[in-house]
Amino acid sequence: VQVVESGGGMVQAGGSLRLSCAVSGLTIWYLTWAWYRQTPGGERTLVARLRWMDNTEFYIDSVKGRFSITKDNAKNTIFLQMNNLQPEDTAIYYCNEDPPDADFWGKGIMVNVSS
């Protein structure tokens, strides 16, 4: 299984980015996938989750109303649309199942939000 995140970069506060997570080696449609993030010196924490059985979305409070998790089963890809980004969103973003599978961690993608 290979997981490759893309779409990150540098943006000013208030800007937007769309992260993509391309998964190969397994079919995503019957699995619950999530986005996580990790700040320097911090732990990797859940940001958003999309449950496979009914497409129920979950977001941590700090990103509610600003982030949106979606997926394209045909492309085996999970997305994270991030709007109104804030400096506290600066982190490396990863996608994985929820709960995460230790073998599925990719390299992540850096998101840097300047004030």
C-alpha positions as CSV (number, residue, x, y, z in Angstrom):
1,V,0.0,0.0,0.0
2,Q,1.3,3.4,-0.9
3,V,-0.1,6.7,0.3
4,V,1.0,10.0,-1.3
5,E,-0.1,13.4,0.0
6,S,0.1,16.5,-2.2
7,G,-1.2,20.0,-2.5
8,G,0.5,21.7,0.4
9,G,2.6,24.8,0.3
10,M,2.8,28.3,1.7
11,V,-0.2,30.6,2.0
12,Q,-1.1,33.7,3.8
13,A,-3.7,33.7,6.5
14,G,-7.2,33.7,5.0
15,G,-6.0,31.7,2.0
16,S,-7.0,28.2,0.8
17,L,-5.3,25.0,-0.1
18,R,-6.7,21.6,-1.3
19,L,-4.8,18.6,-0.2
20,S,-4.9,15.3,-2.0
21,C,-4.1,11.8,-0.8
22,A,-3.6,9.2,-3.5
23,V,-3.9,5.6,-2.3
24,S,-2.6,2.6,-4.2
25,G,-2.6,-1.0,-3.3
26,L,-6.1,-1.1,-1.8
27,T,-9.6,0.1,-2.4
28,I,-10.6,3.1,-0.2
29,W,-14.4,3.0,-0.6
30,Y,-15.1,0.6,2.2
31,L,-12.6,2.1,4.7
32,T,-12.9,5.2,6.9
33,W,-10.2,7.6,6.0
34,A,-8.9,10.7,7.9
35,W,-6.5,13.5,7.7
36,Y,-4.0,14.1,10.5
37,R,-1.5,16.8,11.2
38,Q,1.7,17.2,13.2
39,T,3.4,20.3,14.3
40,P,7.2,20.5,15.1
41,G,7.6,18.8,18.5
42,G,4.0,17.9,18.6
43,E,2.0,14.8,18.3
44,R,0.2,13.6,15.2
45,T,-3.5,14.4,15.7
46,L,-6.7,13.8,13.9
47,V,-8.1,16.7,12.0
48,A,-11.0,15.3,10.0
49,R,-12.6,11.9,9.3
50,L,-14.9,10.5,6.6
51,R,-16.8,7.4,7.6
52,W,-17.2,5.0,4.6
53,M,-20.5,3.5,5.4
54,D,-22.6,6.7,5.4
55,N,-20.1,9.4,4.5
56,T,-20.4,10.9,7.9
57,E,-17.9,13.7,8.4
58,F,-16.1,14.6,11.7
59,Y,-13.9,17.6,12.3
60,I,-12.0,18.9,15.3
61,D,-13.5,22.1,16.6
62,S,-10.7,24.3,15.4
63,V,-11.3,23.5,11.7
64,K,-15.1,23.2,11.7
65,G,-16.6,25.4,9.0
66,R,-13.3,25.9,7.4
67,F,-12.1,22.4,6.3
68,S,-14.0,19.8,4.2
69,I,-13.0,16.2,3.7
70,T,-14.2,14.4,0.6
71,K,-13.1,11.4,-1.5
72,D,-13.3,10.1,-5.0
73,N,-13.7,6.4,-4.9
74,A,-13.0,6.0,-8.7
75,K,-9.7,7.8,-8.3
76,N,-8.9,6.2,-4.9
77,T,-8.1,9.6,-3.6
78,I,-9.1,11.5,-0.4
79,F,-9.2,15.3,-0.4
80,L,-9.0,18.0,2.3
81,Q,-10.3,21.4,1.2
82,M,-8.9,24.0,3.7
83,N,-10.3,27.5,3.6
84,N,-9.6,30.6,5.7
85,L,-6.3,29.1,6.8
86,Q,-4.8,30.4,10.0
87,P,-1.2,30.3,11.3
88,E,-2.2,27.6,13.8
89,D,-3.0,25.3,10.9
90,T,0.7,25.2,10.0
91,A,1.8,21.6,10.2
92,I,2.6,18.5,8.2
93,Y,-0.6,16.9,7.0
94,Y,-1.0,13.1,6.6
95,C,-3.8,10.8,5.5
96,N,-4.5,7.4,6.8
97,E,-7.3,5.2,7.9
98,D,-9.1,5.9,11.2
99,P,-7.9,4.3,13.4
100,P,-4.6,4.7,11.6
101,D,-2.7,1.7,10.2
102,A,1.0,2.0,11.0
103,D,1.9,0.7,7.6
104,F,-0.1,3.3,5.7
105,W,1.7,6.5,6.8
106,G,3.0,8.5,3.9
107,K,5.6,11.2,3.9
108,G,3.0,13.9,4.6
109,I,2.7,17.3,3.0
110,M,3.8,20.6,4.6
111,V,1.3,23.4,5.0
112,N,2.7,26.7,6.1
113,V,0.4,29.6,6.9
114,S,1.9,33.0,7.5
115,S,0.2,35.8,9.3
